[in-house]
């Protein structure tokens, strides 16, 4: 007879943290991402994001001194990668 593991205990959040989590779920998706945020969103390193920017494989815009990557560009990059892998 195999012994099964007990079900995981649900995470208990303080009321304040639970309220913040719920607010974050309702918040709109940002239109622009910093390179660090884009790297997290894409699941790649920040250095790779900068390499993609330098090679022109990922488009960005400058707002003041900041380099920002549109959310639509992150989605385009993912779709292009999926299309490329489908051709493989």
VEXDRENVO-306949 format. One line per 3 residues: for each residue x, y, z of N, C-alpha, C, O, CB. Coordinates in nm, 4 decimals. Glycine has a CB too. Layout:
% VEXDRENVO-306949
X/Y/Z/X/Y/Z/X/Y/Z/X/Y/Z/X/Y/Z | ...
% end
This chain:
% VEXDRENVO-306949
0.0832/-0.1161/0.0000/0.0000/0.0000/0.0000/0.0886/0.1237/0.0000/0.1806/0.1345/0.0811/-0.0952/-0.0010/0.1199 | 0.0615/0.2164/-0.0901/0.1402/0.3378/-0.1019/0.0815/0.4448/-0.0126/-0.0395/0.4668/-0.0079/0.1461/0.3859/-0.2476 | 0.1689/0.5083/0.0559/0.1263/0.6143/0.1463/0.1240/0.7455/0.0700/0.2242/0.7836/0.0095/0.2197/0.6238/0.2700
0.0124/0.8144/0.0720/0.0040/0.9410/-0.0007/0.0366/1.0561/0.0937/0.0181/1.0471/0.2151/-0.1368/0.9598/-0.0634 | 0.0843/1.1616/0.0358/0.1181/1.2802/0.1140/-0.0090/1.3532/0.1517/-0.1068/1.3511/0.0771/0.2132/1.3733/0.0359 | -0.0081/1.4180/0.2671/-0.1260/1.4965/0.3043/-0.1391/1.6162/0.2098/-0.0395/1.6620/0.1538/-0.1167/1.5442/0.4527
-0.2594/1.6662/0.1921/-0.2748/1.7828/0.1043/-0.1992/1.9017/0.1605/-0.1852/1.9148/0.2821/-0.4235/1.8185/0.0861 | -0.1498/1.9893/0.0720/-0.0735/2.1033/0.1211/-0.1635/2.1971/0.2037/-0.2821/2.2146/0.1757/-0.0096/2.1798/0.0029 | -0.1029/2.2545/0.3034/-0.1751/2.3504/0.3863/-0.1895/2.4798/0.3090/-0.0913/2.5310/0.2554/-0.1025/2.3744/0.5217
-0.3121/2.5344/0.3023/-0.3282/2.6605/0.2288/-0.2488/2.7724/0.2959/-0.2355/2.7779/0.4182/-0.4775/2.6993/0.2196 | -0.1972/2.8600/0.2125/-0.1198/2.9724/0.2617/-0.2122/3.0696/0.3332/-0.3146/3.1102/0.2782/-0.0447/3.0425/0.1466 | -0.1771/3.1064/0.4535/-0.2579/3.2019/0.5295/-0.1927/3.3390/0.5201/-0.0769/3.3576/0.5575/-0.2730/3.1575/0.6786
-0.2691/3.4336/0.4696/-0.2192/3.5695/0.4544/-0.2870/3.6596/0.5554/-0.4030/3.6398/0.5915/-0.2423/3.6214/0.3112 | -0.2125/3.7584/0.5999/-0.2750/3.8575/0.6876/-0.3806/3.9319/0.6067/-0.3708/3.9360/0.4841/-0.1687/3.9571/0.7472 | -0.4804/3.9902/0.6705/-0.5839/4.0637/0.5961/-0.5254/4.1746/0.5086/-0.5756/4.2006/0.3992/-0.6848/4.1235/0.6930
-0.4199/4.2395/0.5566/-0.3586/4.3475/0.4792/-0.2945/4.2942/0.3513/-0.3123/4.3509/0.2435/-0.2539/4.4209/0.5639 | -0.2200/4.1849/0.3644/-0.1530/4.1256/0.2480/-0.2567/4.0681/0.1525/-0.2430/4.0822/0.0310/-0.0529/4.0152/0.2918 | -0.3595/4.0042/0.2051/-0.4658/3.9494/0.1197/-0.5324/4.0600/0.0394/-0.5638/4.0410/-0.0781/-0.5708/3.8750/0.2045
-0.5542/4.1753/0.1017/-0.6151/4.2885/0.0317/-0.5227/4.3382/-0.0793/-0.5699/4.3727/-0.1876/-0.6466/4.4030/0.1305 | -0.3913/4.3423/-0.0537/-0.2953/4.3844/-0.1559/-0.2927/4.2866/-0.2728/-0.2845/4.3284/-0.3883/-0.1553/4.3974/-0.0953 | -0.2995/4.1578/-0.2442/-0.3000/4.0560/-0.3500/-0.4243/4.0724/-0.4368/-0.4150/4.0682/-0.5595/-0.2947/3.9130/-0.2893
-0.5386/4.0907/-0.3752/-0.6630/4.1085/-0.4509/-0.6583/4.2352/-0.5348/-0.7045/4.2350/-0.6489/-0.7833/4.1132/-0.3561 | -0.6037/4.3424/-0.4809/-0.5914/4.4676/-0.5567/-0.4986/4.4487/-0.6757/-0.5251/4.5009/-0.7840/-0.5396/4.5814/-0.4664 | -0.3903/4.3748/-0.6567/-0.2956/4.3495/-0.7664/-0.3617/4.2673/-0.8769/-0.3329/4.2882/-0.9948/-0.1698/4.2764/-0.7140
-0.4491/4.1747/-0.8406/-0.5191/4.0934/-0.9413/-0.6112/4.1795/-1.0272/-0.6302/4.1517/-1.1456/-0.6003/3.9816/-0.8733 | -0.6682/4.2839/-0.9676/-0.7607/4.3701/-1.0404/-0.6903/4.4821/-1.1156/-0.7515/4.5477/-1.1999/-0.8612/4.4290/-0.9454 | -0.5630/4.5051/-1.0865/-0.4891/4.6152/-1.1490/-0.4691/4.5873/-1.2976/-0.4482/4.4726/-1.3371/-0.3524/4.6361/-1.0794
-0.4755/4.6915/-1.3798/-0.4521/4.6709/-1.5229/-0.3055/4.6354/-1.5496/-0.2163/4.6708/-1.4725/-0.4917/4.7970/-1.6026 | -0.2835/4.5652/-1.6596/-0.1476/4.5304/-1.6999/-0.0775/4.6573/-1.7481/-0.1332/4.7314/-1.8290/-0.1479/4.4203/-1.8114 | 0.0439/4.6830/-1.6993/0.1161/4.8013/-1.7470/0.1402/4.7937/-1.8976/0.1551/4.6851/-1.9536/0.2501/4.8159/-1.6728
0.1438/4.9097/-1.9621/0.1687/4.9152/-2.1060/0.3170/4.9123/-2.1375/0.3562/4.8712/-2.2467/0.1061/5.0398/-2.1655 | 0.4004/4.9554/-2.0432/0.5452/4.9621/-2.0640/0.6165/4.8920/-1.9489/0.5751/4.9008/-1.8333/0.5929/5.1096/-2.0762 | 0.7244/4.8224/-1.9832/0.8031/4.7485/-1.8841/0.9480/4.7957/-1.8885/1.0014/4.8241/-1.9957/0.7948/4.5954/-1.9093
1.0105/4.8038/-1.7728/1.1548/4.8292/-1.7687/1.2237/4.7020/-1.8192/1.1613/4.5959/-1.8228/1.2039/4.8682/-1.6220 | 1.3504/4.7109/-1.8580/1.4206/4.5885/-1.8991/1.4187/4.4791/-1.7918/1.4078/4.3608/-1.8241/1.5643/4.6216/-1.9342 | 1.4290/4.5177/-1.6670/1.4244/4.4189/-1.5590/1.2869/4.3535/-1.5528/1.2767/4.2314/-1.5419/1.4585/4.4845/-1.4234
1.1810/4.4342/-1.5598/1.0450/4.3801/-1.5573/1.0187/4.2922/-1.6793/0.9559/4.1870/-1.6681/0.9423/4.4938/-1.5513 | 1.0671/4.3357/-1.7959/1.0493/4.2570/-1.9176/1.1223/4.1234/-1.9058/1.0722/4.0211/-1.9525/1.0998/4.3351/-2.0404 | 1.2403/4.1236/-1.8438/1.3142/3.9980/-1.8290/1.2366/3.9005/-1.7415/1.2341/3.7807/-1.7697/1.4539/4.0236/-1.7692
1.1739/3.9497/-1.6369/1.0930/3.8646/-1.5498/0.9724/3.8133/-1.6273/0.9394/3.6949/-1.6215/1.0477/3.9417/-1.4227 | 0.9077/3.9025/-1.6992/0.7879/3.8663/-1.7763/0.8202/3.7619/-1.8838/0.7409/3.6710/-1.9083/0.7265/3.9918/-1.8416 | 0.9358/3.7752/-1.9473/0.9748/3.6837/-2.0541/1.0465/3.5586/-2.0033/1.0625/3.4617/-2.0776/1.0632/3.7555/-2.1521
1.0893/3.5604/-1.8784/1.1588/3.4449/-1.8226/1.3017/3.4325/-1.8722/1.3542/3.3218/-1.8845/1.0837/3.3194/-1.8552 | 1.3646/3.5455/-1.9007/1.5030/3.5469/-1.9473/1.5820/3.6437/-1.8602/1.5236/3.7183/-1.7816/1.5119/3.5871/-2.0983 | 1.7122/3.6430/-1.8735/1.7935/3.7318/-1.7909/1.7857/3.8757/-1.8412/1.7515/3.9017/-1.9565/1.9392/3.6844/-1.7889
1.8178/3.9664/-1.7528/1.8204/4.1084/-1.7884/1.9263/4.1331/-1.8960/1.9062/4.2138/-1.9868/1.8484/4.1961/-1.6632 | 2.0389/4.0631/-1.8847/2.1453/4.0766/-1.9849/2.0955/4.0333/-2.1226/2.1289/4.0960/-2.2231/2.2688/3.9934/-1.9446 | 2.0161/3.9269/-2.1277/1.9610/3.8816/-2.2550/1.8660/3.9854/-2.3131/1.8639/4.0071/-2.4342/1.8886/3.7478/-2.2375
1.7877/4.0493/-2.2277/1.6982/4.1562/-2.2756/1.7812/4.2658/-2.3414/1.7472/4.3118/-2.4505/1.6129/4.2151/-2.1584 | 1.8890/4.3080/-2.2769/1.9736/4.4126/-2.3343/2.0387/4.3659/-2.4652/2.0546/4.4455/-2.5577/2.0817/4.4545/-2.2336 | 2.0760/4.2390/-2.4735/2.1321/4.1858/-2.5990/2.0280/4.1892/-2.7105/2.0588/4.2271/-2.8235/2.1833/4.0412/-2.5789
1.9044/4.1495/-2.6786/1.7965/4.1529/-2.7771/1.7685/4.2959/-2.8231/1.7431/4.3199/-2.9411/1.6692/4.0902/-2.7190 | 1.7732/4.3897/-2.7300/1.7539/4.5308/-2.7646/1.8652/4.5783/-2.8576/1.8391/4.6464/-2.9568/1.7497/4.6182/-2.6373 | 1.9881/4.5425/-2.8254/2.1036/4.5857/-2.9058/2.0979/4.5274/-3.0470/2.1378/4.5935/-3.1429/2.2351/4.5442/-2.8374
2.0485/4.4036/-3.0604/2.0389/4.3400/-3.1920/1.9132/4.3805/-3.2685/1.8957/4.3425/-3.3843/2.0419/4.1898/-3.1766 | 1.8263/4.4573/-3.2041/1.7029/4.5002/-3.2696/1.5957/4.3926/-3.2730/1.4985/4.4046/-3.3476/1.7327/4.5444/-3.4092 | 1.6120/4.2884/-3.1939/1.5130/4.1804/-3.1897/1.3992/4.2102/-3.0942/1.2965/4.1423/-3.0954/1.5792/4.0507/-3.1503
1.4178/4.3116/-3.0116/1.3160/4.3551/-2.9168/1.3126/4.5068/-2.9239/1.4138/4.5727/-2.9003/1.3456/4.3038/-2.7700 | 1.1972/4.5620/-2.9560/1.1844/4.7073/-2.9716/1.1596/4.7734/-2.8361/1.1020/4.7135/-2.7454/1.0698/4.7417/-3.0697 | 1.2041/4.8973/-2.8250/1.1835/4.9728/-2.7019/1.1705/5.1206/-2.7363/1.1887/5.1621/-2.8508/1.3000/4.9493/-2.6012
1.1391/5.1969/-2.6352/1.1354/5.3412/-2.6526/1.1994/5.4055/-2.5314/1.2096/5.3452/-2.4246/0.9903/5.3922/-2.6727 | 1.2425/5.5295/-2.5503/1.3047/5.6037/-2.4419/1.2063/5.7061/-2.3905/1.1470/5.7812/-2.4680/1.4356/5.6713/-2.4878 | 1.1891/5.7092/-2.2606/1.1075/5.8093/-2.1945/1.2004/5.8762/-2.0940/1.2307/5.8197/-1.9889/0.9781/5.7464/-2.1252
1.2452/5.9964/-2.1270/1.3475/6.0612/-2.0449/1.4735/5.9783/-2.0516/1.5238/5.9486/-2.1599/1.3004/6.0784/-1.8977 | 1.5240/5.9413/-1.9363/1.6457/5.8598/-1.9321/1.6146/5.7102/-1.9293/1.7058/5.6276/-1.9343/1.7293/5.8972/-1.8104 | 1.4866/5.6756/-1.9214/1.4483/5.5347/-1.9082/1.4273/5.4669/-2.0431/1.3737/5.5267/-2.1363/1.3220/5.5231/-1.8257
1.4698/5.3428/-2.0520/1.4442/5.2574/-2.1683/1.3270/5.1693/-2.1296/1.3348/5.0980/-2.0295/1.5721/5.1713/-2.2101 | 1.2182/5.1720/-2.2061/1.0983/5.0957/-2.1737/1.0562/5.0090/-2.2915/1.0703/5.0475/-2.4076/0.9843/5.1896/-2.1336 | 1.0047/4.8921/-2.2592/0.9641/4.7952/-2.3600/0.8122/4.7815/-2.3535/0.7578/4.7463/-2.2488/1.0351/4.6567/-2.3383
0.7432/4.8089/-2.4642/0.5971/4.7962/-2.4638/0.5522/4.6528/-2.4366/0.6163/4.5571/-2.4800/0.5401/4.8434/-2.5970 | 0.4418/4.6395/-2.3646/0.3854/4.5082/-2.3374/0.3556/4.4352/-2.4684/0.3784/4.3148/-2.4798/0.2577/4.5207/-2.2522 | 0.3042/4.5094/-2.5673/0.2744/4.4479/-2.6973/0.4001/4.3901/-2.7617/0.3932/4.2892/-2.8320/0.2103/4.5508/-2.7915
0.5147/4.4535/-2.7380/0.6410/4.4024/-2.7939/0.6814/4.2729/-2.7250/0.7335/4.1826/-2.7905/0.7537/4.5073/-2.7796 | 0.6589/4.2615/-2.5949/0.6866/4.1358/-2.5243/0.5990/4.0248/-2.5814/0.6458/3.9130/-2.6032/0.6621/4.1512/-2.3713 | 0.4720/4.0561/-2.6055/0.3800/3.9572/-2.6618/0.4216/3.9191/-2.8048/0.4142/3.8021/-2.8423/0.2354/4.0119/-2.6608
0.4652/4.0176/-2.8844/0.5096/3.9909/-3.0213/0.6316/3.8997/-3.0201/0.6410/3.8060/-3.0994/0.5418/4.1226/-3.0951 | 0.7256/3.9281/-2.9289/0.8471/3.8481/-2.9182/0.8128/3.7027/-2.8854/0.8708/3.6106/-2.9430/0.9410/3.9066/-2.8109 | 0.7194/3.6822/-2.7935/0.6775/3.5463/-2.7577/0.6121/3.4781/-2.8775/0.6435/3.3631/-2.9083/0.5800/3.5490/-2.6376
0.5208/3.5490/-2.9454/0.4521/3.4910/-3.0618/0.5512/3.4554/-3.1715/0.5379/3.3509/-3.2352/0.3464/3.5885/-3.1164 | 0.6509/3.5411/-3.1945/0.7517/3.5130/-3.2975/0.8327/3.3889/-3.2591/0.8655/3.3070/-3.3449/0.8460/3.6352/-3.3171 | 0.8642/3.3754/-3.1324/0.9374/3.2577/-3.0866/0.8548/3.1304/-3.1008/0.9078/3.0249/-3.1358/0.9799/3.2756/-2.9419
0.7255/3.1407/-3.0737/0.6379/3.0247/-3.0905/0.6271/2.9861/-3.2377/0.6302/2.8679/-3.2719/0.4983/3.0538/-3.0329 | 0.6145/3.0861/-3.3242/0.6045/3.0584/-3.4679/0.7328/2.9949/-3.5193/0.7290/2.9029/-3.6010/0.5744/3.1876/-3.5462 | 0.8462/3.0442/-3.4711/0.9749/2.9896/-3.5121/0.9908/2.8455/-3.4653/1.0401/2.7609/-3.5400/1.0889/3.0755/-3.4577
0.9494/2.8173/-3.3422/0.9631/2.6809/-3.2909/0.8656/2.5855/-3.3595/0.8920/2.4655/-3.3680/0.9405/2.6787/-3.1395 | 0.7526/2.6383/-3.4088/0.6562/2.5538/-3.4807/0.7131/2.5117/-3.6157/0.6816/2.4042/-3.6667/0.5218/2.6283/-3.5002 | 0.7973/2.5974/-3.6730/0.8605/2.5659/-3.8012/0.9719/2.4632/-3.7876/1.0142/2.4038/-3.8867/0.9154/2.6917/-3.8642
1.0184/2.4426/-3.6687/1.1289/2.3532/-3.6436/1.0828/2.2154/-3.6632/1.1606/2.1214/-3.6471/1.1864/2.3712/-3.5060
% end
